[in-house]
Amino acid sequence: MTTLNQLFPGNLGRLKLLRVMLRLGMPELSKYNANQPLEPMLERRVRQALHEVEAG
């Protein structure tokens, strides 16, 4: 399982996380424990949104 810290490392990762939160419409991710493993369904959604954000 993956954590938010692993998916979004460093300062650039925080910016990407904000963009992913906006894309998904999930502001509650900012309150999520970044060291806690993500549920598989949530991880898939976050990874897909991250791919979309990075693609532009």
Biopython code that builds the backbone (N, CA, C, O; Angstrom):
import numpy as np
from Bio.PDB.StructureBuilder import StructureBuilder

atoms = [
    (1, "MET", "N", (0.841, -1.183, 0.000)),
    (1, "MET", "CA", (0.000, 0.000, 0.000)),
    (1, "MET", "C", (0.881, 1.240, 0.000)),
    (1, "MET", "O", (2.012, 1.224, 0.487)),
    (2, "THR", "N", (0.342, 2.301, -0.552)),
    (2, "THR", "CA", (1.081, 3.542, -0.717)),
    (2, "THR", "C", (0.483, 4.632, 0.168)),
    (2, "THR", "O", (-0.716, 4.634, 0.446)),
    (3, "THR", "N", (1.336, 5.561, 0.605)),
    (3, "THR", "CA", (0.872, 6.702, 1.393)),
    (3, "THR", "C", (0.919, 7.965, 0.531)),
    (3, "THR", "O", (1.522, 7.977, -0.543)),
    (4, "LEU", "N", (0.280, 9.014, 1.015)),
    (4, "LEU", "CA", (0.316, 10.294, 0.293)),
    (4, "LEU", "C", (1.737, 10.842, 0.242)),
    (4, "LEU", "O", (2.132, 11.452, -0.751)),
    (5, "ASN", "N", (2.509, 10.627, 1.308)),
    (5, "ASN", "CA", (3.903, 11.104, 1.310)),
    (5, "ASN", "C", (4.737, 10.416, 0.238)),
    (5, "ASN", "O", (5.644, 11.029, -0.325)),
    (6, "GLN", "N", (4.445, 9.160, -0.049)),
    (6, "GLN", "CA", (5.182, 8.453, -1.087)),
    (6, "GLN", "C", (4.765, 8.916, -2.474)),
    (6, "GLN", "O", (5.603, 9.007, -3.372)),
    (7, "LEU", "N", (3.490, 9.210, -2.661)),
    (7, "LEU", "CA", (3.003, 9.664, -3.958)),
    (7, "LEU", "C", (3.379, 11.109, -4.249)),
    (7, "LEU", "O", (3.599, 11.476, -5.403)),
    (8, "PHE", "N", (3.455, 11.933, -3.199)),
    (8, "PHE", "CA", (3.692, 13.364, -3.363)),
    (8, "PHE", "C", (4.852, 13.833, -2.484)),
    (8, "PHE", "O", (4.627, 14.536, -1.499)),
    (9, "PRO", "N", (6.081, 13.460, -2.820)),
    (9, "PRO", "CA", (7.221, 13.860, -1.984)),
    (9, "PRO", "C", (7.632, 15.314, -2.228)),
    (9, "PRO", "O", (7.521, 15.825, -3.342)),
    (10, "GLY", "N", (8.100, 15.957, -1.184)),
    (10, "GLY", "CA", (8.675, 17.300, -1.302)),
    (10, "GLY", "C", (7.671, 18.408, -1.555)),
    (10, "GLY", "O", (6.457, 18.203, -1.520)),
    (11, "ASN", "N", (8.223, 19.605, -1.813)),
    (11, "ASN", "CA", (7.375, 20.784, -2.017)),
    (11, "ASN", "C", (6.595, 20.714, -3.322)),
    (11, "ASN", "O", (5.428, 21.103, -3.364)),
    (12, "LEU", "N", (7.218, 20.227, -4.380)),
    (12, "LEU", "CA", (6.502, 20.078, -5.642)),
    (12, "LEU", "C", (5.373, 19.060, -5.490)),
    (12, "LEU", "O", (4.317, 19.201, -6.107)),
    (13, "GLY", "N", (5.595, 18.047, -4.677)),
    (13, "GLY", "CA", (4.558, 17.060, -4.399)),
    (13, "GLY", "C", (3.352, 17.670, -3.725)),
    (13, "GLY", "O", (2.219, 17.282, -4.009)),
    (14, "ARG", "N", (3.579, 18.617, -2.837)),
    (14, "ARG", "CA", (2.462, 19.295, -2.167)),
    (14, "ARG", "C", (1.617, 20.076, -3.165)),
    (14, "ARG", "O", (0.389, 20.086, -3.077)),
    (15, "LEU", "N", (2.275, 20.722, -4.102)),
    (15, "LEU", "CA", (1.554, 21.452, -5.140)),
    (15, "LEU", "C", (0.734, 20.489, -5.992)),
    (15, "LEU", "O", (-0.424, 20.761, -6.306)),
    (16, "LYS", "N", (1.335, 19.369, -6.361)),
    (16, "LYS", "CA", (0.609, 18.366, -7.147)),
    (16, "LYS", "C", (-0.571, 17.809, -6.355)),
    (16, "LYS", "O", (-1.639, 17.572, -6.920)),
    (17, "LEU", "N", (-0.386, 17.599, -5.047)),
    (17, "LEU", "CA", (-1.477, 17.109, -4.212)),
    (17, "LEU", "C", (-2.636, 18.098, -4.211)),
    (17, "LEU", "O", (-3.795, 17.691, -4.290)),
    (18, "LEU", "N", (-2.339, 19.388, -4.122)),
    (18, "LEU", "CA", (-3.402, 20.394, -4.170)),
    (18, "LEU", "C", (-4.160, 20.324, -5.485)),
    (18, "LEU", "O", (-5.388, 20.409, -5.500)),
    (19, "ARG", "N", (-3.442, 20.171, -6.581)),
    (19, "ARG", "CA", (-4.089, 20.080, -7.885)),
    (19, "ARG", "C", (-4.932, 18.810, -7.990)),
    (19, "ARG", "O", (-6.011, 18.829, -8.583)),
    (20, "VAL", "N", (-4.447, 17.714, -7.421)),
    (20, "VAL", "CA", (-5.212, 16.456, -7.423)),
    (20, "VAL", "C", (-6.473, 16.610, -6.577)),
    (20, "VAL", "O", (-7.545, 16.148, -6.970)),
    (21, "MET", "N", (-6.350, 17.260, -5.412)),
    (21, "MET", "CA", (-7.525, 17.479, -4.560)),
    (21, "MET", "C", (-8.588, 18.281, -5.297)),
    (21, "MET", "O", (-9.775, 17.969, -5.204)),
    (22, "LEU", "N", (-8.174, 19.308, -6.027)),
    (22, "LEU", "CA", (-9.122, 20.109, -6.793)),
    (22, "LEU", "C", (-9.758, 19.287, -7.909)),
    (22, "LEU", "O", (-10.966, 19.376, -8.131)),
    (23, "ARG", "N", (-8.962, 18.493, -8.610)),
    (23, "ARG", "CA", (-9.478, 17.683, -9.715)),
    (23, "ARG", "C", (-10.505, 16.665, -9.212)),
    (23, "ARG", "O", (-11.532, 16.439, -9.851)),
    (24, "LEU", "N", (-10.212, 16.057, -8.060)),
    (24, "LEU", "CA", (-11.111, 15.044, -7.512)),
    (24, "LEU", "C", (-12.275, 15.657, -6.730)),
    (24, "LEU", "O", (-13.266, 14.978, -6.462)),
    (25, "GLY", "N", (-12.159, 16.925, -6.367)),
    (25, "GLY", "CA", (-13.179, 17.540, -5.525)),
    (25, "GLY", "C", (-13.178, 16.941, -4.130)),
    (25, "GLY", "O", (-14.234, 16.739, -3.530)),
    (26, "MET", "N", (-11.987, 16.658, -3.620)),
    (26, "MET", "CA", (-11.841, 16.016, -2.309)),
    (26, "MET", "C", (-10.934, 16.841, -1.396)),
    (26, "MET", "O", (-9.796, 16.442, -1.146)),
    (27, "PRO", "N", (-11.408, 17.977, -0.895)),
    (27, "PRO", "CA", (-10.562, 18.786, -0.003)),
    (27, "PRO", "C", (-10.214, 18.063, 1.298)),
    (27, "PRO", "O", (-9.276, 18.456, 1.991)),
    (28, "GLU", "N", (-10.960, 17.015, 1.634)),
    (28, "GLU", "CA", (-10.682, 16.275, 2.864)),
    (28, "GLU", "C", (-9.335, 15.548, 2.816)),
    (28, "GLU", "O", (-8.833, 15.113, 3.853)),
    (29, "LEU", "N", (-8.750, 15.414, 1.631)),
    (29, "LEU", "CA", (-7.422, 14.801, 1.541)),
    (29, "LEU", "C", (-6.371, 15.625, 2.275)),
    (29, "LEU", "O", (-5.351, 15.084, 2.701)),
    (30, "SER", "N", (-6.606, 16.929, 2.429)),
    (30, "SER", "CA", (-5.634, 17.762, 3.143)),
    (30, "SER", "C", (-5.593, 17.412, 4.633)),
    (30, "SER", "O", (-4.589, 17.670, 5.297)),
    (31, "LYS", "N", (-6.659, 16.837, 5.160)),
    (31, "LYS", "CA", (-6.709, 16.450, 6.568)),
    (31, "LYS", "C", (-6.343, 14.985, 6.771)),
    (31, "LYS", "O", (-6.246, 14.515, 7.905)),
    (32, "TYR", "N", (-6.141, 14.267, 5.673)),
    (32, "TYR", "CA", (-5.805, 12.848, 5.722)),
    (32, "TYR", "C", (-4.382, 12.687, 6.248)),
    (32, "TYR", "O", (-3.494, 13.455, 5.876)),
    (33, "ASN", "N", (-4.159, 11.702, 7.102)),
    (33, "ASN", "CA", (-2.822, 11.423, 7.627)),
    (33, "ASN", "C", (-1.931, 10.977, 6.464)),
    (33, "ASN", "O", (-2.165, 9.921, 5.875)),
    (34, "ALA", "N", (-0.925, 11.764, 6.136)),
    (34, "ALA", "CA", (-0.085, 11.517, 4.961)),
    (34, "ALA", "C", (0.788, 10.275, 5.105)),
    (34, "ALA", "O", (1.340, 9.797, 4.114)),
    (35, "ASN", "N", (0.924, 9.746, 6.313)),
    (35, "ASN", "CA", (1.729, 8.546, 6.529)),
    (35, "ASN", "C", (0.879, 7.278, 6.612)),
    (35, "ASN", "O", (1.411, 6.175, 6.733)),
    (36, "GLN", "N", (-0.440, 7.441, 6.546)),
    (36, "GLN", "CA", (-1.350, 6.311, 6.619)),
    (36, "GLN", "C", (-1.543, 5.710, 5.223)),
    (36, "GLN", "O", (-1.748, 6.449, 4.261)),
    (37, "PRO", "N", (-1.480, 4.385, 5.100)),
    (37, "PRO", "CA", (-1.689, 3.771, 3.782)),
    (37, "PRO", "C", (-3.083, 4.101, 3.229)),
    (37, "PRO", "O", (-4.075, 4.102, 3.958)),
    (38, "LEU", "N", (-3.128, 4.376, 1.946)),
    (38, "LEU", "CA", (-4.395, 4.686, 1.283)),
    (38, "LEU", "C", (-5.164, 3.404, 1.000)),
    (38, "LEU", "O", (-4.572, 2.351, 0.764)),
    (39, "GLU", "N", (-6.486, 3.504, 1.026)),
    (39, "GLU", "CA", (-7.311, 2.374, 0.630)),
    (39, "GLU", "C", (-7.099, 2.143, -0.864)),
    (39, "GLU", "O", (-6.874, 3.100, -1.606)),
    (40, "PRO", "N", (-7.167, 0.899, -1.317)),
    (40, "PRO", "CA", (-6.877, 0.601, -2.731)),
    (40, "PRO", "C", (-7.711, 1.417, -3.728)),
    (40, "PRO", "O", (-7.175, 1.886, -4.732)),
    (41, "MET", "N", (-8.997, 1.591, -3.467)),
    (41, "MET", "CA", (-9.858, 2.349, -4.385)),
    (41, "MET", "C", (-9.444, 3.823, -4.415)),
    (41, "MET", "O", (-9.377, 4.429, -5.484)),
    (42, "LEU", "N", (-9.170, 4.394, -3.247)),
    (42, "LEU", "CA", (-8.740, 5.787, -3.171)),
    (42, "LEU", "C", (-7.377, 5.961, -3.839)),
    (42, "LEU", "O", (-7.137, 6.959, -4.519)),
    (43, "GLU", "N", (-6.496, 4.997, -3.644)),
    (43, "GLU", "CA", (-5.174, 5.072, -4.267)),
    (43, "GLU", "C", (-5.289, 5.096, -5.790)),
    (43, "GLU", "O", (-4.592, 5.863, -6.454)),
    (44, "ARG", "N", (-6.161, 4.263, -6.342)),
    (44, "ARG", "CA", (-6.360, 4.249, -7.799)),
    (44, "ARG", "C", (-6.875, 5.591, -8.301)),
    (44, "ARG", "O", (-6.412, 6.096, -9.323)),
    (45, "ARG", "N", (-7.837, 6.169, -7.579)),
    (45, "ARG", "CA", (-8.386, 7.473, -7.982)),
    (45, "ARG", "C", (-7.317, 8.559, -7.924)),
    (45, "ARG", "O", (-7.216, 9.390, -8.827)),
    (46, "VAL", "N", (-6.524, 8.548, -6.864)),
    (46, "VAL", "CA", (-5.476, 9.557, -6.699)),
    (46, "VAL", "C", (-4.410, 9.393, -7.778)),
    (46, "VAL", "O", (-3.960, 10.382, -8.358)),
    (47, "ARG", "N", (-4.003, 8.163, -8.050)),
    (47, "ARG", "CA", (-2.997, 7.921, -9.092)),
    (47, "ARG", "C", (-3.506, 8.368, -10.467)),
    (47, "ARG", "O", (-2.755, 8.958, -11.245)),
    (48, "GLN", "N", (-4.774, 8.089, -10.765)),
    (48, "GLN", "CA", (-5.337, 8.502, -12.055)),
    (48, "GLN", "C", (-5.374, 10.020, -12.153)),
    (48, "GLN", "O", (-5.011, 10.583, -13.186)),
    (49, "ALA", "N", (-5.809, 10.686, -11.091)),
    (49, "ALA", "CA", (-5.858, 12.151, -11.090)),
    (49, "ALA", "C", (-4.442, 12.727, -11.203)),
    (49, "ALA", "O", (-4.241, 13.726, -11.894)),
    (50, "LEU", "N", (-3.473, 12.120, -10.543)),
    (50, "LEU", "CA", (-2.091, 12.587, -10.627)),
    (50, "LEU", "C", (-1.586, 12.460, -12.063)),
    (50, "LEU", "O", (-0.913, 13.357, -12.571)),
    (51, "HIS", "N", (-1.908, 11.356, -12.706)),
    (51, "HIS", "CA", (-1.504, 11.172, -14.097)),
    (51, "HIS", "C", (-2.130, 12.265, -14.974)),
    (51, "HIS", "O", (-1.456, 12.817, -15.843)),
    (52, "GLU", "N", (-3.392, 12.575, -14.757)),
    (52, "GLU", "CA", (-4.076, 13.619, -15.523)),
    (52, "GLU", "C", (-3.458, 14.988, -15.281)),
    (52, "GLU", "O", (-3.283, 15.774, -16.213)),
    (53, "VAL", "N", (-3.126, 15.270, -14.015)),
    (53, "VAL", "CA", (-2.510, 16.562, -13.670)),
    (53, "VAL", "C", (-1.146, 16.690, -14.323)),
    (53, "VAL", "O", (-0.806, 17.749, -14.852)),
    (54, "GLU", "N", (-0.362, 15.623, -14.291)),
    (54, "GLU", "CA", (0.974, 15.680, -14.880)),
    (54, "GLU", "C", (0.918, 15.753, -16.407)),
    (54, "GLU", "O", (1.822, 16.299, -17.040)),
    (55, "ALA", "N", (-0.141, 15.206, -16.991)),
    (55, "ALA", "CA", (-0.280, 15.251, -18.457)),
    (55, "ALA", "C", (-0.736, 16.631, -18.918)),
    (55, "ALA", "O", (-0.531, 17.005, -20.072)),
    (56, "GLY", "N", (-1.349, 17.376, -18.022)),
    (56, "GLY", "CA", (-1.779, 18.726, -18.374)),
    (56, "GLY", "C", (-3.170, 18.803, -18.645)),
    (56, "GLY", "O", (-3.679, 19.880, -18.957)),
]
sb = StructureBuilder()
sb.init_structure("model")
sb.init_model(0)
sb.init_chain("A")
sb.init_seg("    ")
for serial, (resi, resn, name, xyz) in enumerate(atoms, 1):
    if name == "N":
        sb.init_residue(resn, " ", resi, " ")
    sb.init_atom(name, np.array(xyz, "f"), 0.0, 1.0, " ", f" {name:<3s}", serial, name[0])
structure = sb.get_structure()
